[in-house]
Every structure is written in structure tokens, then in C-alpha cells.
């Protein structure tokens, strides 16, 4: 194993670099980058992608991973949420194409955790009474674009994926955008700063 090799930690145990005397556990088969040998020991410093942390892990518990040979067409796949290496059967089928099964990018466990944040049922029932009628004029409160509800744009009830509280009706495009930006976490602010720094403009205007 060499520096910058991709590895998986098969037992899910080790020591965080910032607290090397306290043994801890993390998800088994977590994928990370082999950074260096730890002070002439039988352990290595590994940056675990899913945890965004550096860990000290016994070398004998690490397997080298060819990340380019993972995915739907292979026997194993890396979850895009927890960044663990699992058999492809741990990923739910999403659709089929001419190349075979297309599976979800998140493993079944991570997908279950995501689905737990579904909208609150009581609020959902109340929101449905306020849903813009199909064929009516609708203006999205985010992008400001006007459309014909259910005809030229799909209108969805947006909700907070952490609390389950429903916010308002928005267009499907903006709903997808919020989902990509983790529904209101710092990613949105990071995106604004990114645009301002790269374009030299005030992206919030």
C-alpha cells in the first residue's frame, strides 16, 4: 500500500488523529485515502471520506480499493453518503437501461435515514388544501418564474429535511436545487461565496 492509495477499513475501528489514545468505532468498510505510516507502527493514517476525518487504523485491517472498478457494473459500489464499500445488492434498484440495472447512489441504510425526514403527515394534508389548482398561474417564491401549475411546471410542497416541517409550494426545478444543496445548510452560502470569489460580483443580487 502506498501514499494516496484508496483503501477500505474492514473492521471499522481505530483512533482519531486528534485523540490517538481513545479507541473508537466507525462504519465498517469506510473508504479513505492512505496517507502515511503512523510513527513506525503497524498502523496507518487514513483520511476517511464519509467522516471527513483522519484516523489511525491498523494496516492489516485495510484493503486496497480500485475505486474505478466500483459501481453498478461491478460487484461492489461506494455509497455517496456514508462512503462505505458495499456489494451492489445493498443499493436499491432505481431503473433499468440498455447496460442493465441502475441503482441508487446511496446505500439502503442511508436511503432509509433520508426517507425518515419525510414531510409531516398532518401538515401535508393541510398543504394539499392550499395547493395551486392545476391550470392556474403560479409564481415560484425562489426563482420568481411564472408558470402554469401542473402544465408547464410541476408544483411541489417543499419541506425541511431535518424537521419534516413543510415550508411552501415551489417549482420542481427549485425543489431539486434545494435537495442538491442539502435543503438550506451552509452549502447555499458556500455557493454564493464561490460565485462572488470566482466572478468578482455580488451573487446575492
C-alpha positions, 0 to 999 in steps of 0.5 A: 500500500502506498501514499494516496492509495484508496483503501477500505477499513474492514473492521471499522475501528481505530483512533482519531488523529486528534485523540490517538489514545481513545479507541473508537468505532466507525462504519465498517468498510469506510473508504479513505485515502492512505496517507502515511505510516503512523510513527513506525507502527503497524498502523496507518493514517487514513483520511476517511471520506464519509467522516471527513476525518483522519484516523489511525487504523491498523494496516492489516485491517485495510484493503486496497480499493480500485475505486474505478472498478466500483459501481453498478457494473461491478460487484461492489459500489461506494455509497455517496453518503456514508462512503462505505464499500458495499456489494451492489445488492445493498443499493436499491434498484432505481431503473433499468437501461440498455447496460442493465440495472441502475441503482441508487447512489446511496446505500439502503441504510442511508436511503432509509435515514433520508426517507425518515425526514419525510414531510409531516403527515398532518401538515401535508394534508393541510398543504394539499388544501392550499395547493395551486389548482392545476391550470392556474398561474403560479409564481415560484417564491425562489426563482420568481418564474411564472408558470402554469401549475401542473402544465408547464411546471410541476408544483411541489410542497417543499419541506425541511429535511431535518424537521419534516416541517413543510415550508411552501409550494415551489417549482420542481426545478427549485425543489431539486436545487434545494435537495442538491444543496442539502435543503438550506445548510451552509452549502447555499452560502458556500455557493454564493461565496464561490460565485462572488470569489470566482466572478468578482460580483455580488451573487446575492443580487 
